[in-house]
Amino acid sequence: MLHIIIRKCIYQFVLNFTPYIKVIGIPANTTLQAANTNVMTILMGVIMATTLSSLVLFDFTDNKDTSNWMVVNDGVMGGLSKGTFTAATNGTAVFKGTISLENNGGFSSVRCNTGKIDVEGFTTLELHLKGDGKTYQVRIQENNSDYFSYIYTFQTSGEWETVKIPLAEMYPSFRGRKLNLPNYSCKSMMELTFLIGNSKAESFHLELRKALLKQGT
């Protein structure tokens, strides 16, 4: 999918800028079909180098829309934990609530439907957030048909911070149980989730600003 998008971008570039790209060796009347293969390869390399080093998954400084986010509490299993997720006025969105252990509960989560994303080539999930000193999980669901997610646990400091998560270290888990399956393949993503469930009753407050996929660390 990604290579198709890149190719379309290159085609549009050549169509729009044919009168100008003669400075790099293509005559003004050169058609797209006759474009020099080497030039197309160079353009492909430039676009990939400038656009694929990172991919923004969400950024609440630019977009406060939370319509593709959904809170899922332990009420789906009879629990009494409560969580909310709302856009704030300071360019963040806030996930907050209380965890209850009553009725075998103990977690709250907020899930973002990212749609099908090609993750190949990316190695790090970078989160810009401010927690409350508590421990959270970030989860990735690779395919809609998967009954499990790949998870990584991180500790928040209570201050604004950048959390860098090695994608290859995210392990498969279902209902708190680690599965005997390979770690995340880093091929695709359908859903991104933040979850708190520390086996104790507590309040929580997590501010999210931005998340992106990156090459390298």
Buried (B, 14 or more C-beta within 10 A) or exposed (E): EBEEEBEEBBEEBBEEEBEEBEEEEBEEEBEEEEBBEEBBEEBBEEBBEEEBBEBEBBBBEEEEEBEEBBBBBBBEEEBBBBBEBEBEEEBBBBBBBBBBBEEEBBBBBBBBEBEEBBBEEBBBBBBBBBBBEBEBBBBBBBEEEBEBBBBBEBEBEEEEBEBBBBBBEBBBBEEEEEEEEEEBEBEBBBBBBBBBBBEEBBEBBBBBBBBBBBEEE
